[in-house]
Amino acid sequence: MKMKKMKVGKKKEKNGKTTKKEMAKYINPYTDFGFKKLFGTEFNKELLIGFLNALLVEEREITDIRFLNSERLGINREARRSIFDVYCENSRGEKFIVEMQNVFQRFYKDRSVYYATFPIQEQAERGEWWNFELQRVYMVGILNFVFPDDEYSPECMHHVVQLMDKDDKHVFFDKLTFIYLEMPKFKKSINELETLLDKWLYVLSNLPKLMERPPELQERVFKRLFEQAEIALYSPEEQKRYYDNFMVHNDWNNIITTATQDAISEGLKKGLKKGMEKGMKEGMKEGEKNKAMEIARKMIQFGMDEVDIQQLTGVVPKKMEQNSKR
């Protein structure tokens, strides 16, 4: 099936962003297709290396990476499996998990710690003796949401987390690092970009809104990124895959927004009826439960993997089906 080339209007704003009348020229990196196209392929590993070096500017420079199998199995048949967006190692054997997390997940921190156990455990050497020396492990979460309960200030969006001694505040173990980027907090304009990381965050936040590469992004890595992100240069099959994925991405955002609003509203109503502080707390809990169940139902309708459904919502699909049959 031949796909017609999307027509793009000529009108654009001074900063190079699209107006309402125009179709996007570049892919959305928040989609599964877009993120893996730019950062998860051997052909574009230069982009991933550039992003990681900008993120880890105080660490040793990464000169090369090797992509690893992104599906990790548990230690036995019954153990849970995990699928990473991008999993790789550098020439020193240090491991990197890079995740684009579009949907708020209540236990996302738990999930990221759980993910980090896989590259740690697989370093165990076979044989009778091993001294337990580990290579560094980095878990990078690019989050399209902010942590709840105002955990961090609106200005604080880049978090580097390591094991720390609570008494004297020194880093106790620096070989396990969690890096979280709360992307909705990034508000810098093109004229306010100061560091290379600023430029990467700007691109991730604004790529589908742009109609050309801004003059401020002259580094070679960005030239390649914009070339690889241009939808019109894809094959008809790739274009179809991207637009299908983009529609699912939009549908999910709408589903989750609606389910969240409806579920919390219902929970608050129940709490208000009780009229007491205890009732309000119970109502909020009920709202959270309803929200998770509604999102899980929609995921099942879309045919998503049961493991992914449970990781995202905390709901076990099989138990939910069993309860509905009673």
Secondary structure, DSSP 8 states (H G I E B T S, - for coil): ---------S-B-TTSBB-TTS--SB--TTSHHHHHHHHSSGGGHHHHHHHHHHHTTTS-----EEE--SEE--SSTTS--EE-SEEEEETT--EEEEEEE-S--TTHHHHHHHHHHHHHHTT--SSS--------EEEEEEESS--STT-S-TT--EEEEEEE-TTT--EEEEEEEEEEEEGGG----GGG--SHHHHHHHHHHHGGGBSS--TT--SHHHHHHHHHHBGGGS-HHHHHHHHHHHHHHHHHHHHHHHHHHHHHHHHHHHHHHH-SHHHHHHHHHHHHHHHHHHHHHHHHHTT--HHHHHHHHS--HHHHHHHHH-
